[in-house]
Amino acid sequence: MLMNAMLVVATATALVGGGYLAADAARTADAALRPMPVSYLSDHANIAPRRVVIAIDLSKSNPLIDNPAFAAKVADRVGDEIRGLGFASEVHVRTFGSYDASSNNFHYDVQISVRNRPETVAADVERLISGTPQLVREGKWQAQNHTNILAFMDNVSNAIGCSGLPTTIILASDGVEDSEYVRLGRRDAHLPAPDGKPFAGCADFQILGLGEGDRSPSETVRLRGEWTRWAHEAGFRRFQGLNDW
């Protein structure tokens, strides 16, 4: 457990070069070393395991990359999702934007366990999402010129998929695909139909911050309609596209 705690601190320090994220990580690591009551173990053992995939959109159109208040709001909601997970659940965090693996090589993968408690993992991920504006501002993450949501989702379906565990995919994104597939920012543009049902069996697809950059209620409704159709055609059981909550 000590090794895991040290890893948390080292990860945060590497990301931001020290500072408040690393300090928060140290506090989280200290909490992870505290003994757990038996009731805690039994409660979490009785929760069916799930898989949660979280993706941070680093494209320049996404307000999350330069709005700390909004980043913190998204972080809180994602953290709540993770805190409700049971043992043997999986959490995966990625970034996306340009169709360029070297620009989006960050990955965080963990299985919820006695060593990786849900509240500890939630704190790590909250810290990462809320710290995104700082990471971009300091050049540790690069703001990107395109928004390849569809290509990213294709990679997720092949690399992680939906088999074995009920799977939720959460995008911290404005939902405006801007790629060779479609410039969804154009009012007459439509998402192309998915190739088959790559997410058959996936439980839930969420976009947090849908239309946030446009500040247009009608545009948010249009984007929600596009992604609702795409999600259902791709095989998701549910879709939530939230501008605010």
PyMOL commands that set and color helices and strands:
alter all, ss='L'
color gray80, all
select helices_A, chain A and resi 2-16+20-32+38-45+63-65+68-83+101-103+118-130+132-137+149-159+217-234
alter helices_A, ss='H'
color red, helices_A
select strands_A, chain A and resi 51-57+90-96+107-111+167-172+204-208+238-242
alter strands_A, ss='S'
color yellow, strands_A
deselect
rebuild
show_as cartoon
